[in-house]
Amino acid sequence: MAWMAWTTPSALFFLGIALILITMTILEIRTPCIERKGFLPITTTRGDRLFVGLLSSAFIHLGFVGLTELSIWVPFTVSVIWLSTVLKWG
C-alpha cells in the first residue's frame, strides 16, 4: 500500500466506509431486513438505501466542490444528514 499517498482524511474516509459495510453485514446476519417503501420512489432494503445514500453523498460533495468555495465540512455535514435521512426514512 506504499504506492498510494495516504493522508489522514483519506484513510479515515475509507476506514469509515469499511466500518459501515461491516456493520451492515452484521445487521443483515442478525436481523434480515425486508423491503419497504419510504420516500424513495422504489421499495428498498437496508443495503439499497445505503448505496443510494452513499452515491448521492458523493454527488453532493462533487457539487459543492465544483460550484462553491465553501469549506469541505459544509458538504460533509449535509452528506451525513442526507445519508442518515435516507437510511432512516428512505
N, C-alpha and C positions, 0 to 999 in steps of 0.2 A: 504494500500500500504506500510505499515511499514515493511512488511516481506522482501521486496526487498531492497538491498543495492544500493540506487540511488546515483550515482555520478553526478557531473555537466555534464561531457561529455555524459554519457548515457541518462540523462534527456534531454539534448539539441538534441541528435540524435532522440529520439522518438518524441519530440516536432516538429522537422523539418519534420519527416515523416507525422505526423498528419497535419501539415500546408500544405504540398504538396497535401495530399489527399483532404483536404477541398478546396484548390484552384482548383484542378482538377474537383471536384464535381460542384463548382460554374461555372467554364468554360463550363462544359458539359451542364448545365442547360441553361446558357445564349447563348452559341453558340455551338449547337450539332456538333460533328465532323463527317467527312466522312472518310471512309477507303481510304488510299493512299499507294502507293508503293514508298519507298525510297531506301536506300542502303541495308536495311534488305531484305532477300530473300522472304518475305511474305508481303501481304498487311496488314497494321496495322492501328489501331485507336490510339488516344492520350493515352488512358489507356493502350493499349498493349505496346506502346513504353515506357511508364513509368515503367511498370512491367519488361520488358526486361532490361531497363537501371538500375533499382534498383537491380535486380538479378545479372546482370553482374558486377555491382559495388561491390556487396558482394564477388564475386569470385576474383575480383581484390584485395580487401583487404586481403582475405584469402591467396592468392598467395604471396603478399608482406610480410605478417606476417610470413608465413611458410617458405619462401625461402630466405628472406633477413634480414638484421639487420638495415634497414633504419628506420627513424622516421615515425610514423604513418601519419604525414602530407603529405608525398610523395604520398601514395596511396589515401589519401583523395583528394588531388589536381587532380590526374589522374582520380579518380572516378567522381568528379564534372565535369571535362572537358568531359569525356565519356558520362555521363548522359545528359549533355547539347547537345552534338552532336547527340545522339540517339533521344532525344525529338525533335530537330530541323529538322534533315535530315533523320532520320531512317525511 
